[in-house]
Amino acid sequence: MNSEIIGVLASLFVLTSFAFNKEKYIRSVNFIGAGLFCVYGVMINSFSVWFLNMILMIIHIQKLHRMRK
């Protein structure tokens, strides 16, 4: 699959996440976007892209886990 398609999909997920009002939905959709950005970063061999988004995914998981308690 073309890396640019993955990058555009990731951008759309991140953009869409900001259309929600509830933090749970924002973080969940943004988590998917960050995951796609990780894949995109690996595909284009960009450490800064995949590393940042991997950290964001960890933060989203922690925050979502705390919301469930």
Residue pairs with C-beta under 8 A, 6 or more apart in sequence:
3 40
3 43
3 44
6 36
6 39
6 40
6 43
7 36
7 37
7 40
7 44
9 36
10 33
10 34
10 35
10 36
10 37
10 39
10 40
11 33
12 33
13 29
13 30
13 32
13 33
13 36
14 30
14 33
14 34
14 37
16 29
16 33
17 25
17 26
17 27
17 28
17 29
17 30
17 33
18 26
20 26
20 29
23 63
23 67
24 64
24 67
27 60
27 63
27 64
28 60
28 64
30 56
30 60
31 57
31 60
31 61
31 64
34 53
34 54
34 56
34 57
34 60
35 53
35 57
37 49
37 50
37 52
37 53
38 49
38 50
38 53
38 54
38 57
39 50
40 49
40 50
41 47
41 48
41 49
41 50
41 51
41 53
42 50
